[in-house]
Amino acid sequence: MPEAYKSYATSLGTTAATLIYPGSPGVTGTAIVNGINISNVNSVSATTIKIELNKSGVTYSVLSNAIVSSGTSLQALDAPIVLESGNKLFATAGLTGYFHTLVSAMEIT
């Protein structure tokens, strides 16, 4: 089984749910998400963010309406999570243009 370490960076330019991790490639792939870093790049205001996992069309909360102060970052995970083929991660920002996300994962195909 080949393994590859990957990182996915996203700038959230909308308040709609935005794909931040597309899931492991291939039909039988698995991914171990080691970290989700969220940075509020706005220098003035705090706002909220939520991270959700979509698994077989059902949405599960990973981080629910966390307040991130201006100019600060937070880690959304305190332990790795395993994503199966087809699972995806989405972020929803409280305000447009405030957040950058960085997802670190090991993909196993």
Secondary structure, 3 states (H helix, E strand, C coil): CCEEEEEEEEEECCCCCEEEECCCCCCCCEEEEEEEEEEECCCCCCEEEEEEEEECCEEEEEEEEEEECCCCEEECCCCCEEEECCCEEEEEECCCCCEEEEEEEEEEC
